[in-house]
């Protein structure tokens, strides 16, 4: 087997070929990494993200443009809310961190907010690491890092991530802060949106842990993050502590899997390329050569969702009905198989899914018969 450095270079070259000549790699951000973790079984997404393919451009070239992403209005509203939360040296933000996560510490009066400006993402990452080290060494004080930059190795190349804020507590521990513009009504928010925010925050926790591991002793990175949202229908900030241990573990596993995109790349036909400049039929063949695991959740997480949903529907795949239904149906993977099993024309009668379908079909027949009498 070639040495790791040679393998890394060969993989980078292969991934560049998959993007197409002269096509720059699209950087992965925390939102993309979090979405990857939400569908860990999808090889298609893993290879496209690993190779830095622009999935928005790819979806348009395939004729199924993505409706995924935030509107300009939502972005502007989100930025205005974040500015309000961080106003006055982050006084309100730090008050919320103290109240929700560290009520026994000294109240955060006169916290330090270091300047993190530097040239390029690498420079900002180094500046952030230095600020974290200095803040941790200054025991007994609160520090707010506004838009720090963190790096996470993904499939051999660094992904640069920018959390809304990181707070260093007086005991030297670090907390990730996520600021979102969706409302928290009576103390709770839309679970799907909280779940997405938790997955995103878990990516930042992992990246922070890499920074902490380089310090001696390594400061603890808290696994309860602070989610800040507008209170009810106002523009006033409120916050909730969110435990991201599960999301962190899933993302960690998924990142380890991403480093095996080499295997997915090796299984692709020679000459496979995802450049949006290619004719649609070649592009379609390239995309379809990678197995996908479509689920309705893709609609809110992946730019290729409309394309993959269309192909799943054409194939009559039961995945379009959702993961819980898919799991119940066991070996029956198409709607045609399910109907044939229910009619007693196919399927193993000892299979619990087949037996349940036949029973349901029999009950339905009896009910219809009773109605017609
Ligand atoms: S939309 Fe397609 S490529 Fe994206 S995660 Fe779902 S199945 Fe995978």
Boltz pocket constraint, residues with backbone or C-beta under 6 A from the ligand:
constraints:
  - pocket:
      binder: B
      contacts: [[A, 39], [A, 42], [A, 44], [A, 45], [A, 292], [A, 293], [A, 294], [A, 295], [A, 298], [A, 302], [A, 303], [A, 304], [A, 305], [A, 306], [A, 308]]
      max_distance: 6.0
